[in-house]
Amino acid sequence: MTKYHAEHTWVRIEGDFAWVGITVHAQETLGDIVFVELPAVGTSFAQGTVLGVVESVKAAADVHMPASGTVLQVNEELRADPSLANSDPEGAGWFCKVQLSDLSEMDGLMDASAYAGFAG
């Protein structure tokens, strides 16, 4: 199940864990991403707080945590090759793997069709 936050991030629950990244809309708005700042493993974030930064040829933007949780792993391939966030932002360009701390927050996030209408 994938849900979307209003700050243009996604969270995908698979089993006991979840993956987090930026949406296609965010990537298209930013343009070519040339740098990503990933969170430290073991860091806990509240929903909506800044977990990292993306820099593109156009601008820099904060990446917000779509749901509260603790970072278990970061995508080292993305750190080495930020273009993964351009070519596959909702797949190979994931930012971090997290243990969610409040699954009820998922109820307040958008599903794909609601996000498509929101992002327009």
C-alpha positions, -999 to 999 in steps of 0.1 A, spaced: 0 0 0 14 34 -10 1 66 5 10 102 -3 17 133 19 8 168 10 45 177 9 49 154 -21 65 124 -4 52 88 -4 53 60 20 49 23 9 43 -3 35 56 -37 28 54 -62 56 67 -48 89 86 -19 72 79 11 50 99 29 23 99 67 19 107 89 -11 97 118 -32 68 117 -57 70 119 -95 53 153 -92 81 166 -68 108 153 -92 91 170 -122 88 202 -103 124 202 -92 139 191 -124 172 172 -126 182 162 -90 220 165 -85 223 159 -48 204 143 -19 210 146 18 197 114 35 188 111 72 210 92 96 201 56 104 185 54 139 170 89 137 133 92 145 111 117 128 76 130 135 51 131 106 57 162 85 92 170 98 122 174 75 141 142 70 165 154 42 171 177 13 172 174 -25 190 198 -47 183 202 -84 197 224 -111 167 247 -103 164 247 -65 168 230 -32 139 215 -13 132 199 20 120 163 20 93 158 47 85 125 65 51 113 54 45 93 86 63 91 120 90 65 123 126 56 128 151 52 99 164 17 96 183 20 63 191 47 38 195 42 0 232 44 -5 228 39 -42 208 71 -43 235 90 -23 260 78 -49 238 84 -79 211 111 -72 198 107 -108 179 76 -95 155 102 -80 149 115 -115 146 82 -134 126 63 -107 115 85 -78 88 60 -66 110 30 -70 148 27 -71 150 64 -60 136 57 -25 152 77 3 149 55 34 135 24 49 116 31 82 98 14 111 66 33 114 56 43 149 19 52 144 1 33 117 -31 54 123 -13 83 105 -17 64 73 -55 72 75 -47 109 70 -26 104 39 -39 104 3 -42 74 -19 -30 75 -55 -61 89 -70 -66 116 -43 -29 126 -47 -32 128 -85 -61 153 -80 -41 172 -54 -9 174 -74 -29 182 -105 
